[in-house]
């Protein structure tokens, strides 16, 4: 069982929880503790998982420690009108080698995915995103990743796996189950022109920070994701100082919380991680407090999922067919439940990408099509399937 890979939540966190009101979130969570042993996961839909691994985090050693600060802040919050059952599984400790930690994390995530439990991963370097991605191998499906990050973290092909080279490993190593990668909030001066061109050549999606702040335009990137990975360094240093790679520019606190709600409300997102938190730089636990609120908004989003993807019934959608000048047509669907839009991609029934036959889009994409402009999302999706 997965509890053999895990250590209980610190006693200081539980003592802190005892001082909180009865209705606080911590008292609604099934917590792995020395006293209560490993929690029963029956009917659990969300599971918090700490990772105390920092050896492959570039220039941010120590990002696997201090997770109890995040838990204290999270437990203090009050839940919304939620129906989901939440468990806190404690932490994966450092193994003798980094590969030992990776193995433990992968086994836990695979177990949770197979039991329809969404892991909420905190701590460790963003190289854990690669481990998360590999955990989907046994599910035998293509995977979409959306990363909120100021950098692409491609690195060189020859580089060892680190938090700043994990993407090249995802792209290049077999089995290659990646269908789409989206970066939200990259800052051009942190990325070479060669890297930017590479993402363009691979027909991946990349949203510069300035464009990403138009939050409605990036919502489809989260609706289309299986894995959401957030580097805390994507948030400006004044808002989240607990990262040795923090930058003066980035998302504001309210913006990153809106983004995590987008991730939660997506019917497709099945794992969620916040990485690179380094408590030794955390002034007055400011970053721990923000991360706890990001997690709160993710949980809030999960509770407001409307399950309108994939189709729940044609009666719940409006279909729009746009005739193009080349006598072809683009088909759009609008959900009556949420008002969200999708585009249809025509693929062969035996195509391995059939789960991508519908891709999320915006109302603007539909308007562009009516003006005879093929939406970029449609074009990129088609290119990846050829």
C-alpha positions as CSV (number, residue, x, y, z in Angstrom):
1,X,0.0,0.0,0.0
2,X,1.1,3.6,-0.6
3,X,1.3,4.5,3.1
4,X,4.7,2.7,3.2
5,X,6.1,5.5,1.0
6,X,4.7,8.3,3.3
7,X,5.4,9.9,6.6
8,X,2.6,11.4,8.7
9,X,1.8,15.1,9.0
10,X,3.9,16.9,11.6
11,X,2.6,16.9,15.2
12,X,3.1,20.7,15.3
13,X,0.6,21.1,12.5
14,X,-2.0,19.0,14.4
15,X,-1.4,20.9,17.6
16,X,-1.9,24.1,15.6
17,X,-5.2,22.7,14.3
18,X,-6.4,22.0,17.8
19,X,-6.4,25.8,18.4
20,X,-8.6,26.5,15.3
21,X,-12.4,26.7,15.2
22,X,-14.3,23.5,14.7
23,X,-15.6,24.6,11.3
24,X,-12.1,25.3,9.8
25,X,-11.0,23.3,6.8
26,X,-8.4,21.3,8.7
27,X,-11.1,19.6,10.7
28,X,-12.9,18.5,7.5
29,X,-9.8,16.7,6.1
30,X,-8.8,13.1,6.7
31,X,-5.2,13.6,8.0
32,X,-2.5,11.0,8.1
33,X,-1.1,11.3,11.6
34,X,0.8,9.2,14.1
35,X,-2.4,9.1,16.3
36,X,-5.0,8.3,13.6
37,X,-2.8,6.3,11.3
38,X,-3.4,6.3,7.5
39,X,-6.8,7.6,6.4
40,X,-9.5,5.6,4.7
41,X,-9.6,6.8,1.1
42,X,-13.0,5.5,0.3
43,X,-15.0,8.3,-1.4
44,X,-12.0,10.6,-1.2
45,X,-11.8,12.9,-4.3
46,X,-8.8,15.0,-3.5
47,X,-5.5,14.0,-1.7
48,X,-2.8,16.4,-0.6
49,X,0.7,15.0,-1.1
50,X,3.9,16.6,0.1
51,X,7.2,15.9,-1.6
52,X,10.4,16.6,0.3
53,X,12.8,16.3,-2.6
54,X,15.0,19.2,-3.6
55,X,18.2,17.7,-5.0
56,X,17.2,18.3,-8.7
57,X,15.8,21.8,-8.1
58,X,18.1,24.2,-9.9
59,X,19.3,27.0,-7.7
60,X,16.6,26.5,-5.1
61,X,17.9,23.9,-2.6
62,X,15.6,23.6,0.4
63,X,12.4,23.6,-1.6
64,X,11.3,20.3,-0.1
65,X,11.3,21.6,3.5
66,X,8.8,23.7,5.4
67,X,5.6,22.1,4.0
68,X,4.1,22.3,7.5
69,X,3.9,26.1,7.1
70,X,1.6,25.6,4.1
71,X,-0.5,23.1,5.9
72,X,-1.0,25.3,8.9
73,X,-2.2,28.2,6.7
74,X,-4.5,25.8,4.7
75,X,-6.0,24.2,7.8
76,X,-6.9,27.6,9.2
77,X,-9.1,28.5,6.2
78,X,-12.8,27.9,6.2
79,X,-14.2,25.6,3.5
80,X,-16.8,26.7,1.0
81,X,-20.1,24.9,0.5
82,X,-18.2,21.8,-0.7
83,X,-19.2,18.2,-1.1
84,X,-15.8,16.7,-1.9
85,X,-14.0,14.5,0.6
86,X,-10.3,15.5,1.1
87,X,-7.4,13.6,2.6
88,X,-3.9,14.7,3.5
89,X,-1.5,11.8,2.9
90,X,1.5,13.5,4.6
91,X,4.9,13.6,2.9
92,X,7.2,11.5,0.7
93,X,10.6,11.8,2.4
94,X,13.9,12.0,0.5
95,X,15.0,8.6,-0.7
96,X,18.6,7.4,-0.6
97,X,18.8,8.5,-4.2
98,X,16.6,11.0,-6.1
99,X,15.4,8.0,-8.2
100,X,14.0,6.4,-5.0
101,X,11.9,9.5,-4.3
102,X,10.7,9.6,-7.9
103,X,9.7,5.9,-7.7
104,X,7.7,6.5,-4.5
105,X,5.9,9.6,-5.9
106,X,5.1,7.9,-9.2
107,X,3.6,4.8,-7.4
108,X,1.4,7.1,-5.2
109,X,0.2,9.2,-8.1
110,X,-0.6,6.2,-10.2
111,X,-2.6,4.6,-7.4
112,X,-4.5,7.8,-6.8
113,X,-5.3,8.3,-10.6
114,X,-6.5,4.7,-10.9
115,X,-8.9,5.3,-7.9
116,X,-10.1,8.6,-9.4
117,X,-8.5,10.7,-6.7
118,X,-6.9,14.0,-7.7
119,X,-3.5,14.5,-6.2
120,X,-2.6,18.0,-5.0
121,X,1.2,18.0,-4.9
122,X,3.0,20.5,-2.8
123,X,6.8,20.9,-2.3
124,X,9.8,19.8,-4.2
125,X,11.3,21.1,-7.4
126,X,9.3,21.3,-10.6
127,X,11.2,18.2,-11.9
128,X,8.4,16.4,-10.1
129,X,6.2,17.3,-13.0
130,X,8.1,14.8,-15.1
131,X,7.4,12.1,-12.5
132,X,3.8,13.1,-12.5
133,X,3.7,12.8,-16.3
134,X,5.3,9.3,-16.2
135,X,2.6,8.3,-13.7
136,X,0.1,8.4,-16.5
137,X,2.0,5.7,-18.6
138,X,0.0,2.9,-17.1
139,X,-3.2,4.6,-18.0
140,X,-2.2,4.3,-21.7
141,X,-3.6,7.6,-22.8
142,X,-2.1,10.8,-24.3
143,X,-1.6,13.6,-21.9
144,X,-1.9,17.4,-21.9
145,X,0.2,19.5,-19.6
146,X,-0.3,23.1,-18.7
147,X,2.5,24.8,-16.8
148,X,2.3,28.2,-15.1
149,X,5.9,29.3,-15.3
150,X,8.1,32.2,-16.3
151,X,10.5,29.7,-18.0
152,X,9.9,26.8,-20.4
153,X,12.4,24.6,-18.5
154,X,13.6,22.9,-21.7
155,X,17.3,22.8,-21.0
156,X,19.7,20.8,-23.3
157,X,19.0,17.3,-24.4
158,X,22.2,16.2,-22.7
159,X,21.3,17.8,-19.4
160,X,20.4,15.6,-16.4
161,X,16.8,15.9,-15.2
162,X,16.3,19.0,-13.2
163,X,13.6,21.6,-12.5
164,X,15.0,23.6,-15.5
165,X,15.3,20.7,-18.0
166,X,12.3,18.5,-17.3
167,X,10.4,19.5,-20.4
168,X,13.0,18.2,-22.8
169,X,12.7,14.8,-21.1
170,X,9.0,14.8,-21.4
171,X,9.2,15.6,-25.1
172,X,12.1,13.3,-26.0
173,X,11.8,10.2,-23.9
174,X,9.7,7.1,-24.7
175,X,7.0,6.3,-24.3
176,X,5.9,9.7,-25.6
177,X,2.4,10.2,-24.5
178,X,2.4,14.0,-24.6
179,X,-0.2,15.5,-26.9
180,X,0.0,19.1,-25.9
181,X,2.0,21.4,-23.7
182,X,0.8,24.9,-22.7
183,X,3.0,27.4,-20.9
184,X,1.1,30.2,-19.2
185,X,2.9,33.4,-18.1
186,X,6.4,33.0,-19.7
187,X,8.7,36.0,-19.7
188,X,10.6,36.5,-22.9
189,X,13.9,37.6,-21.3
190,X,14.1,34.3,-19.4
191,X,13.8,32.2,-22.5
192,X,16.0,32.0,-25.6
193,X,14.6,32.7,-29.0
194,X,15.6,29.1,-30.0
195,X,13.4,27.8,-27.2
196,X,10.5,30.0,-28.1
197,X,10.8,28.9,-31.8
198,X,11.0,25.2,-30.7
199,X,7.6,25.4,-28.9
200,X,6.2,27.1,-32.0
201,X,7.6,24.3,-34.2
202,X,6.0,21.7,-32.0
203,X,2.7,23.5,-32.2
204,X,2.5,23.9,-28.5
205,X,0.8,26.9,-26.8
206,X,2.7,29.6,-25.0
207,X,1.1,32.8,-23.5
208,X,3.4,35.7,-22.6
209,X,2.8,37.1,-19.1
210,X,1.1,40.3,-20.4
211,X,-1.3,38.2,-22.6
212,X,-1.9,35.7,-19.9
213,X,-3.2,38.4,-17.5
214,X,-6.2,38.5,-19.8
215,X,-7.5,35.5,-17.8
216,X,-10.4,34.6,-20.0
217,X,-8.1,33.9,-23.0
218,X,-6.1,31.3,-21.0
219,X,-9.0,29.4,-19.5
220,X,-9.1,26.8,-22.4
221,X,-5.5,25.9,-21.6
222,X,-6.6,24.6,-18.2
223,X,-9.8,23.1,-19.5
224,X,-7.7,21.0,-21.9
225,X,-5.1,19.9,-19.3
226,X,-4.7,16.6,-17.5
227,X,-1.7,17.9,-15.5
228,X,-1.4,21.4,-14.1
229,X,2.1,22.3,-12.8
230,X,2.7,25.7,-11.1
231,X,6.2,27.1,-10.4
232,X,5.8,29.5,-7.5
233,X,8.4,31.6,-9.3
234,X,5.8,32.5,-11.8
235,X,4.3,34.9,-9.1
236,X,6.0,38.2,-8.6
237,X,8.6,38.3,-5.8
238,X,6.7,40.9,-3.8
239,X,3.7,38.5,-3.6
240,X,5.6,35.2,-3.1
241,X,9.2,35.7,-2.0
242,X,9.8,32.1,-1.0
243,X,11.8,31.1,-4.1
244,X,15.4,31.7,-4.8
245,X,14.6,32.2,-8.5
246,X,11.8,34.7,-7.8
247,X,11.5,37.6,-10.2
248,X,10.3,41.2,-9.9
249,X,7.6,40.4,-12.5
250,X,4.9,37.8,-12.5
251,X,1.3,37.1,-11.6
252,X,-0.4,38.9,-8.7
253,X,-1.9,36.9,-5.9
254,X,-5.5,37.3,-7.0
255,X,-4.5,36.4,-10.6
256,X,-2.9,33.1,-9.6
257,X,-5.8,32.2,-7.4
258,X,-8.2,32.8,-10.4
259,X,-5.9,30.5,-12.4
260,X,-6.0,27.7,-9.9
261,X,-9.8,28.0,-9.8
262,X,-9.7,27.5,-13.6
263,X,-7.6,24.4,-13.1
264,X,-10.1,23.1,-10.5
265,X,-13.2,23.7,-12.5
266,X,-11.8,21.9,-15.5
267,X,-13.5,18.5,-15.9
268,X,-10.3,17.1,-17.3
269,X,-7.6,18.1,-14.8
270,X,-6.7,15.0,-12.8
271,X,-3.5,16.1,-11.1
272,X,-2.3,19.5,-9.7
273,X,1.0,20.5,-8.3
274,X,2.6,23.7,-6.8
275,X,6.4,23.5,-6.7
276,X,9.6,25.3,-5.7
277,X,8.3,26.7,-2.4
278,X,11.4,27.5,-0.3
279,X,10.4,28.3,3.3
280,X,13.8,29.9,4.2
281,X,12.9,32.8,2.0
282,X,9.3,33.1,3.2
283,X,8.8,36.4,5.0
284,X,6.1,36.2,7.7
285,X,4.9,33.0,5.9
286,X,3.5,35.2,3.1
287,X,4.1,32.6,0.4
288,X,2.7,29.7,2.5
289,X,-0.4,31.8,3.0
290,X,-0.8,32.4,-0.7
291,X,-0.2,28.8,-1.6
292,X,-2.9,27.7,0.9
293,X,-5.3,30.1,-0.8
294,X,-4.3,28.8,-4.3
295,X,-5.1,25.3,-3.0
296,X,-8.4,26.6,-1.6
297,X,-9.4,28.0,-4.9
298,X,-8.5,24.7,-6.7
299,X,-10.7,22.8,-4.3
300,X,-13.4,25.4,-4.8
301,X,-13.2,24.8,-8.6
302,X,-13.4,21.1,-8.3
303,X,-16.6,21.5,-6.3
304,X,-18.1,23.6,-9.1
305,X,-17.3,21.2,-11.9
306,X,-20.4,21.0,-14.2
307,X,-19.3,17.8,-16.0
308,X,-19.9,19.2,-19.5
309,X,-16.8,17.6,-21.0
310,X,-16.9,15.1,-22.6
311,X,-20.4,15.4,-24.0
312,X,-23.1,14.5,-21.5
313,X,-25.9,14.6,-24.1
314,X,-26.5,16.6,-27.3
315,X,-29.5,18.3,-25.7
316,X,-27.1,20.1,-23.3
317,X,-25.2,21.8,-26.2
318,X,-25.8,24.2,-29.0
319,X,-24.0,23.3,-32.3
320,X,-22.7,26.0,-34.6
321,X,-21.4,25.2,-38.1
322,X,-19.3,27.9,-39.8
323,X,-18.8,27.5,-43.6
324,X,-15.4,28.6,-44.7
325,X,-14.4,30.0,-48.1
326,X,-12.7,26.7,-49.1
327,X,-16.1,24.9,-48.9
328,X,-14.9,23.3,-45.6
329,X,-16.6,23.9,-42.3
330,X,-15.7,24.4,-38.7
331,X,-18.0,23.0,-36.0
332,X,-18.4,24.6,-32.6
333,X,-20.3,23.6,-29.5
334,X,-21.5,25.7,-26.7
335,X,-22.5,24.2,-23.3
336,X,-25.9,25.2,-22.0
337,X,-24.6,24.5,-18.5
338,X,-21.5,26.7,-18.4
339,X,-21.5,28.7,-21.6
340,X,-18.1,27.3,-22.5
341,X,-17.1,26.6,-26.1
342,X,-15.4,23.7,-27.9
343,X,-14.2,23.2,-31.5
344,X,-14.5,19.9,-33.2
345,X,-11.4,18.3,-34.8
346,X,-12.1,15.7,-37.5
347,X,-10.1,12.6,-37.0
348,X,-10.3,8.9,-37.9
349,X,-12.1,6.7,-35.5
350,X,-9.1,4.6,-34.9
351,X,-6.8,7.6,-34.3
352,X,-4.9,7.4,-31.0
353,X,-5.8,11.1,-30.5
354,X,-9.6,10.5,-30.5
355,X,-9.9,11.9,-27.0
356,X,-8.9,15.2,-28.5
357,X,-11.7,15.3,-31.0
358,X,-13.1,18.3,-29.1
359,X,-10.7,21.0,-28.0
360,X,-11.7,23.9,-25.7
361,X,-11.8,27.3,-27.2
362,X,-13.3,30.7,-26.5
363,X,-16.2,32.7,-28.0
364,X,-13.6,34.8,-29.7
365,X,-12.4,31.7,-31.6
366,X,-15.9,31.3,-32.9
367,X,-16.2,34.9,-33.9
368,X,-12.8,34.7,-35.7
369,X,-14.1,31.7,-37.7
370,X,-17.2,33.6,-38.8
371,X,-14.8,36.2,-40.1
372,X,-13.1,33.5,-42.1
373,X,-10.0,33.3,-39.8
374,X,-9.1,29.8,-38.7
375,X,-8.5,29.8,-35.0
376,X,-4.9,29.1,-34.0
377,X,-6.0,26.5,-31.5
378,X,-7.7,24.5,-34.3
379,X,-4.7,24.8,-36.6
380,X,-2.2,23.6,-34.0
381,X,-4.3,20.7,-32.9
382,X,-4.7,19.5,-36.5
383,X,-0.9,19.8,-37.1
384,X,-0.2,17.6,-34.1
385,X,-2.4,14.9,-35.4
386,X,-0.8,14.7,-38.9
